[in-house]
């Protein structure tokens, strides 16, 4: 039986306003976290329905460089409207590209039920104990790294977090969805505007703590209102 198609609460690629330098800089600062490759107690991998080999290559690099000895890979079968659908869990697809035999002394855990960022964390706690974790590196799509970081802070407020942002490819190879290039394509602008709406909506209802981004959210809303834009 095929997984029932899920409808997103906020469309993944939203209709974005015209963007000038001020708005681009504000959205970049809000949505994108800087990369930080340092030794950590565990690598937390957020689920993804694309780039499984690329994610596996990053995991292998972290293991080879001895930056981590434990990895938690999340992601179930998330059949969202408009997304690329496969019947196999995202975590299993990612793990299939890791040469497990090369890491007999490492621990790699997977969960296969989650369908979004919060569920990634909730379900991960059922297969791995974070009790003694002091530092964590997380890997997530670049445009969603702030939401990923805030979600982790909700569950692990005392853990030091480090980020690996994964750029998304677009139809224009030289313009991936990255901190530096996202605004150069209509797809990137819509994706990041949708992420702003998610940070605003999910944060205000309590999915994750937003004290540190409230000023940024208000600033972006104010810019939009000054330009007579409609903000959901």
C-alpha contacts under 8 A as a table, 3 or more apart, distances in Angstrom:
res1	aa1	res2	aa2	distance
2	X	87	X	7.17
3	X	77	X	7.44
3	X	79	X	6.38
3	X	87	X	7.36
4	X	79	X	6.80
5	X	79	X	5.12
5	X	80	X	5.52
5	X	81	X	5.97
6	X	78	X	7.67
6	X	79	X	5.85
6	X	80	X	4.51
6	X	81	X	5.82
7	X	80	X	5.97
7	X	81	X	5.63
8	X	11	X	5.70
8	X	12	X	7.24
8	X	80	X	6.77
8	X	81	X	7.09
10	X	14	X	7.90
10	X	194	X	7.06
10	X	197	X	7.48
10	X	198	X	6.74
11	X	14	X	5.69
11	X	194	X	6.71
12	X	190	X	7.95
12	X	191	X	6.09
12	X	194	X	5.89
12	X	195	X	7.67
13	X	187	X	6.89
13	X	190	X	4.63
13	X	191	X	4.33
13	X	192	X	7.66
13	X	193	X	7.52
13	X	194	X	5.66
14	X	190	X	4.74
14	X	191	X	6.28
14	X	193	X	6.18
14	X	194	X	4.82
15	X	190	X	5.64
15	X	193	X	7.58
15	X	194	X	7.85
16	X	189	X	6.32
16	X	190	X	5.09
16	X	193	X	5.77
16	X	194	X	7.84
17	X	224	X	7.98
17	X	229	X	6.85
19	X	22	X	7.86
19	X	23	X	5.77
19	X	24	X	6.20
20	X	23	X	5.54
20	X	24	X	6.19
21	X	24	X	5.11
21	X	25	X	6.07
22	X	25	X	5.36
22	X	26	X	6.25
23	X	26	X	5.06
23	X	27	X	6.11
23	X	220	X	6.83
23	X	223	X	7.09
24	X	27	X	5.29
24	X	28	X	6.06
24	X	183	X	6.93
25	X	28	X	5.10
25	X	29	X	6.14
26	X	29	X	5.26
26	X	30	X	6.19
26	X	216	X	7.18
26	X	219	X	7.92
26	X	220	X	6.59
27	X	30	X	5.00
27	X	31	X	5.94
27	X	192	X	7.37
27	X	193	X	7.79
27	X	196	X	7.28
27	X	220	X	7.41
28	X	31	X	5.55
28	X	32	X	5.62
28	X	179	X	6.26
29	X	32	X	6.01
29	X	33	X	7.71
30	X	146	X	7.05
30	X	196	X	7.82
30	X	213	X	7.12
30	X	216	X	6.45
30	X	217	X	7.79
31	X	143	X	5.66
31	X	144	X	6.19
31	X	145	X	6.60
31	X	146	X	5.23
31	X	147	X	7.34
31	X	192	X	7.35
31	X	195	X	7.11
31	X	196	X	6.99
32	X	142	X	5.98
32	X	143	X	5.38
32	X	144	X	6.76
32	X	145	X	5.65
32	X	146	X	5.82
32	X	165	X	7.93
32	X	179	X	6.06
33	X	142	X	7.27
33	X	145	X	5.55
33	X	146	X	5.77
33	X	163	X	6.80
33	X	165	X	7.07
34	X	163	X	6.63
34	X	164	X	7.75
34	X	165	X	7.29
35	X	162	X	7.34
35	X	163	X	5.11
35	X	164	X	5.09
35	X	165	X	6.08
36	X	162	X	5.31
36	X	163	X	5.25
36	X	164	X	6.38
37	X	67	X	7.88
37	X	137	X	7.74
37	X	162	X	7.04
37	X	163	X	7.26
37	X	164	X	7.05
38	X	67	X	6.27
38	X	137	X	7.89
38	X	162	X	7.46
39	X	66	X	7.43
39	X	67	X	4.12
39	X	68	X	5.99
40	X	43	X	7.09
40	X	67	X	6.22
40	X	68	X	5.58
40	X	135	X	5.21
40	X	136	X	5.30
40	X	137	X	6.08
41	X	68	X	6.10
41	X	69	X	7.20
41	X	70	X	6.94
41	X	133	X	6.08
41	X	134	X	6.71
41	X	135	X	5.41
41	X	136	X	5.78
41	X	137	X	7.96
42	X	68	X	5.77
42	X	69	X	6.78
42	X	70	X	4.91
42	X	71	X	5.61
42	X	72	X	7.35
42	X	133	X	7.47
42	X	135	X	7.11
42	X	136	X	5.16
42	X	137	X	6.38
43	X	59	X	7.99
43	X	68	X	6.45
43	X	70	X	6.34
43	X	71	X	4.68
43	X	72	X	6.18
43	X	136	X	5.96
43	X	137	X	4.84
43	X	138	X	5.64
43	X	139	X	7.50
44	X	71	X	6.10
44	X	72	X	5.00
44	X	73	X	6.29
44	X	74	X	7.86
44	X	136	X	6.95
44	X	137	X	6.12
44	X	138	X	4.54
44	X	139	X	6.30
45	X	71	X	7.52
45	X	72	X	6.04
45	X	73	X	4.75
45	X	74	X	6.00
45	X	138	X	5.74
45	X	139	X	4.90
45	X	140	X	6.65
46	X	73	X	6.63
46	X	74	X	5.43
46	X	75	X	6.75
46	X	117	X	6.90
46	X	120	X	6.45
46	X	138	X	7.38
46	X	139	X	6.13
46	X	140	X	5.46
47	X	73	X	7.10
47	X	74	X	4.94
47	X	75	X	4.01
47	X	76	X	7.41
47	X	90	X	5.99
47	X	91	X	6.40
47	X	115	X	7.91
47	X	116	X	7.67
47	X	117	X	7.69
47	X	120	X	6.93
47	X	140	X	7.81
48	X	51	X	7.32
48	X	52	X	7.27
48	X	75	X	6.74
48	X	90	X	6.09
49	X	52	X	7.40
49	X	78	X	7.63
49	X	83	X	7.65
49	X	84	X	6.55
49	X	85	X	7.24
49	X	86	X	7.87
49	X	90	X	5.95
50	X	84	X	7.50
51	X	54	X	5.19
51	X	55	X	6.19
52	X	55	X	5.18
52	X	56	X	6.15
52	X	90	X	7.81
52	X	93	X	6.31
52	X	94	X	4.65
52	X	97	X	7.46
53	X	56	X	4.99
53	X	57	X	6.12
53	X	94	X	6.41
53	X	97	X	5.76
54	X	57	X	5.07
54	X	58	X	6.44
55	X	58	X	5.17
55	X	59	X	6.32
55	X	94	X	6.69
56	X	59	X	5.01
56	X	60	X	6.14
56	X	94	X	5.63
56	X	95	X	6.60
56	X	97	X	5.70
56	X	98	X	5.51
57	X	60	X	5.05
57	X	61	X	6.15
57	X	97	X	7.73
57	X	98	X	7.20
58	X	61	X	4.98
58	X	62	X	6.24
59	X	62	X	5.16
59	X	63	X	6.29
59	X	71	X	7.84
59	X	98	X	7.73
60	X	63	X	5.07
60	X	64	X	5.94
60	X	98	X	6.58
60	X	99	X	7.93
61	X	64	X	5.05
61	X	65	X	5.95
62	X	65	X	5.25
62	X	66	X	6.15
62	X	67	X	5.26
62	X	68	X	6.04
63	X	66	X	4.97
63	X	67	X	6.21
63	X	68	X	5.67
63	X	69	X	6.29
63	X	103	X	7.84
63	X	106	X	7.82
64	X	67	X	7.75
65	X	68	X	7.92
66	X	69	X	6.63
68	X	71	X	7.37
69	X	105	X	7.85
69	X	106	X	5.10
69	X	107	X	6.41
70	X	106	X	6.00
70	X	107	X	4.77
70	X	108	X	5.86
70	X	109	X	7.91
71	X	107	X	6.30
71	X	108	X	4.75
71	X	109	X	6.11
72	X	108	X	6.01
72	X	109	X	4.77
72	X	110	X	5.77
72	X	124	X	7.15
72	X	128	X	7.54
73	X	91	X	5.54
73	X	94	X	7.86
73	X	95	X	7.72
73	X	108	X	7.51
73	X	109	X	6.12
73	X	110	X	4.76
73	X	111	X	6.68
73	X	124	X	7.98
74	X	90	X	7.29
74	X	91	X	5.18
74	X	110	X	5.76
74	X	111	X	5.20
74	X	112	X	6.55
74	X	114	X	7.06
74	X	120	X	5.50
74	X	121	X	7.88
74	X	123	X	7.88
74	X	124	X	6.56
75	X	78	X	7.70
75	X	89	X	6.23
75	X	90	X	4.81
75	X	91	X	4.86
75	X	111	X	6.47
75	X	112	X	5.40
75	X	113	X	6.46
75	X	114	X	5.18
75	X	115	X	6.32
75	X	116	X	7.80
75	X	120	X	6.20
76	X	88	X	7.70
76	X	89	X	4.28
76	X	90	X	5.36
76	X	91	X	6.48
76	X	111	X	7.12
76	X	112	X	4.04
76	X	113	X	4.30
76	X	114	X	4.80
76	X	115	X	5.81
77	X	86	X	7.22
77	X	87	X	6.32
77	X	88	X	6.26
77	X	89	X	4.61
77	X	90	X	6.25
77	X	112	X	7.29
77	X	113	X	6.98
77	X	114	X	7.48
77	X	115	X	6.66
78	X	85	X	7.47
78	X	89	X	7.91
78	X	90	X	7.99
78	X	114	X	7.59
78	X	115	X	4.90
78	X	116	X	7.76
79	X	83	X	6.86
79	X	84	X	7.69
79	X	85	X	5.57
79	X	86	X	7.74
80	X	83	X	5.46
80	X	85	X	7.69
86	X	89	X	7.67
88	X	92	X	6.83
88	X	93	X	6.78
89	X	92	X	5.32
89	X	93	X	6.42
89	X	112	X	5.58
89	X	113	X	7.71
90	X	93	X	5.13
90	X	94	X	6.27
90	X	112	X	7.27
91	X	94	X	5.19
91	X	95	X	6.14
91	X	110	X	6.07
91	X	111	X	6.68
91	X	112	X	6.19
92	X	95	X	5.09
92	X	96	X	6.07
92	X	110	X	7.37
92	X	112	X	7.39
93	X	96	X	5.23
93	X	97	X	7.20
94	X	97	X	5.84
94	X	98	X	7.30
95	X	98	X	5.28
96	X	99	X	7.86
99	X	102	X	5.75
99	X	103	X	7.61
100	X	103	X	5.53
100	X	104	X	7.27
101	X	104	X	6.11
103	X	106	X	5.26
104	X	107	X	7.95
109	X	127	X	7.03
109	X	128	X	7.13
110	X	124	X	7.50
110	X	127	X	7.30
111	X	114	X	7.45
111	X	123	X	6.46
111	X	124	X	5.95
111	X	127	X	6.69
113	X	123	X	6.89
114	X	117	X	7.94
114	X	119	X	4.82
114	X	120	X	5.09
114	X	123	X	6.26
115	X	119	X	6.16
115	X	120	X	6.95
116	X	119	X	5.30
116	X	120	X	6.01
117	X	120	X	5.00
117	X	121	X	6.72
117	X	148	X	6.65
117	X	151	X	7.41
118	X	121	X	5.40
118	X	122	X	6.30
118	X	151	X	6.53
118	X	207	X	7.78
119	X	122	X	4.87
119	X	123	X	5.76
120	X	123	X	5.57
120	X	124	X	6.01
121	X	124	X	5.07
121	X	125	X	6.46
121	X	152	X	7.23
121	X	155	X	7.92
122	X	125	X	5.54
122	X	126	X	7.23
123	X	126	X	5.34
123	X	127	X	7.23
124	X	127	X	5.50
124	X	128	X	6.10
125	X	128	X	5.19
125	X	129	X	6.06
125	X	130	X	7.06
126	X	129	X	7.61
129	X	132	X	7.77
130	X	133	X	5.26
133	X	136	X	7.26
133	X	159	X	6.82
134	X	158	X	7.46
134	X	159	X	5.01
134	X	160	X	6.30
135	X	159	X	5.28
135	X	160	X	4.54
135	X	161	X	5.97
135	X	162	X	7.76
136	X	159	X	6.80
136	X	160	X	6.16
136	X	161	X	5.04
136	X	162	X	6.13
137	X	161	X	5.76
137	X	162	X	4.41
137	X	163	X	5.57
137	X	164	X	7.12
138	X	149	X	7.98
138	X	161	X	7.26
138	X	162	X	6.24
138	X	163	X	5.18
138	X	164	X	6.03
139	X	163	X	6.18
139	X	164	X	4.68
139	X	165	X	6.02
139	X	166	X	6.95
140	X	144	X	6.74
140	X	145	X	5.81
140	X	148	X	7.06
140	X	163	X	7.93
140	X	164	X	6.66
140	X	165	X	5.57
140	X	166	X	5.88
141	X	144	X	5.53
141	X	145	X	6.30
141	X	165	X	5.66
141	X	166	X	4.61
141	X	167	X	6.08
141	X	168	X	6.74
142	X	145	X	5.36
142	X	164	X	7.91
142	X	165	X	4.22
142	X	166	X	4.89
142	X	167	X	5.28
142	X	168	X	7.36
142	X	177	X	7.14
142	X	178	X	5.93
142	X	179	X	7.07
143	X	146	X	7.69
143	X	165	X	7.90
143	X	167	X	7.77
143	X	177	X	7.00
143	X	178	X	6.88
143	X	179	X	7.41
143	X	191	X	7.89
143	X	192	X	6.30
143	X	195	X	7.26
144	X	147	X	5.43
144	X	148	X	6.18
144	X	195	X	6.81
145	X	148	X	4.89
145	X	149	X	5.99
145	X	163	X	7.48
145	X	165	X	6.49
146	X	149	X	5.06
146	X	150	X	6.13
147	X	150	X	5.17
147	X	151	X	6.04
147	X	199	X	6.50
148	X	151	X	5.15
148	X	152	X	6.27
149	X	152	X	5.19
149	X	153	X	6.25
149	X	161	X	7.35
150	X	153	X	4.97
150	X	154	X	6.39
150	X	208	X	5.75
150	X	209	X	6.27
150	X	210	X	7.42
151	X	154	X	5.21
151	X	155	X	6.95
151	X	207	X	7.25
151	X	208	X	5.10
151	X	209	X	7.55
152	X	155	X	5.40
152	X	156	X	5.77
152	X	157	X	7.49
153	X	156	X	4.91
153	X	157	X	4.47
153	X	158	X	7.63
153	X	159	X	7.56
153	X	208	X	7.56
153	X	209	X	7.52
154	X	157	X	5.89
154	X	208	X	5.49
154	X	209	X	6.27
156	X	159	X	5.54
166	X	178	X	7.66
167	X	176	X	6.04
167	X	177	X	5.15
167	X	178	X	4.81
168	X	176	X	5.57
168	X	177	X	4.82
168	X	178	X	6.96
169	X	172	X	7.72
169	X	173	X	6.59
169	X	175	X	7.60
169	X	176	X	4.71
169	X	177	X	6.30
170	X	173	X	6.09
170	X	175	X	6.74
170	X	176	X	5.52
170	X	177	X	7.08
170	X	187	X	7.71
172	X	175	X	5.42
172	X	176	X	7.17
172	X	185	X	7.99
173	X	176	X	6.31
175	X	178	X	7.99
175	X	181	X	5.42
175	X	182	X	6.83
175	X	184	X	6.50
175	X	185	X	7.09
176	X	181	X	6.05
176	X	182	X	6.32
177	X	181	X	6.04
177	X	182	X	4.32
177	X	183	X	7.99
177	X	188	X	5.84
178	X	181	X	5.25
178	X	182	X	5.22
179	X	182	X	6.23
181	X	184	X	5.76
182	X	185	X	6.62
182	X	188	X	4.76
182	X	189	X	6.48
182	X	192	X	7.67
183	X	186	X	7.34
183	X	188	X	5.58
183	X	189	X	5.08
184	X	188	X	6.95
184	X	189	X	7.47
185	X	188	X	5.15
185	X	189	X	6.30
186	X	189	X	5.14
186	X	190	X	6.15
187	X	190	X	5.21
187	X	191	X	6.03
188	X	191	X	5.05
188	X	192	X	6.13
189	X	192	X	5.38
189	X	193	X	6.02
190	X	193	X	5.12
190	X	194	X	6.07
191	X	194	X	5.16
191	X	195	X	6.30
192	X	195	X	4.80
192	X	196	X	6.27
193	X	196	X	5.06
193	X	197	X	6.43
194	X	197	X	5.04
194	X	198	X	6.26
195	X	198	X	4.93
195	X	199	X	6.15
196	X	199	X	5.14
196	X	200	X	6.18
196	X	217	X	7.77
197	X	200	X	5.07
197	X	201	X	5.97
197	X	232	X	7.30
198	X	201	X	5.11
198	X	202	X	5.57
198	X	203	X	7.62
199	X	202	X	5.57
199	X	203	X	5.45
200	X	203	X	5.40
200	X	204	X	6.00
200	X	217	X	6.71
201	X	204	X	5.44
201	X	205	X	6.50
202	X	205	X	5.39
202	X	206	X	6.44
202	X	207	X	5.42
202	X	208	X	7.30
203	X	206	X	5.17
203	X	207	X	5.50
203	X	208	X	5.45
203	X	209	X	6.44
203	X	210	X	5.72
204	X	207	X	7.67
204	X	210	X	7.45
206	X	209	X	6.64
209	X	212	X	7.85
210	X	213	X	5.31
210	X	214	X	5.83
211	X	214	X	5.40
212	X	215	X	7.38
213	X	216	X	5.19
213	X	217	X	6.19
214	X	217	X	5.10
214	X	218	X	6.15
215	X	218	X	5.15
215	X	219	X	6.04
216	X	219	X	4.97
216	X	220	X	6.19
217	X	220	X	5.34
217	X	221	X	6.24
218	X	221	X	5.09
218	X	222	X	6.05
219	X	222	X	5.04
219	X	223	X	6.24
220	X	223	X	5.09
220	X	224	X	6.28
221	X	224	X	5.13
221	X	225	X	6.19
221	X	231	X	7.07
222	X	225	X	5.07
222	X	226	X	6.09
223	X	226	X	5.17
223	X	227	X	6.41
224	X	227	X	5.18
224	X	228	X	6.33
224	X	229	X	5.05
224	X	230	X	7.19
224	X	231	X	6.99
225	X	228	X	4.84
225	X	229	X	5.43
225	X	230	X	7.12
225	X	231	X	7.69
226	X	229	X	7.44
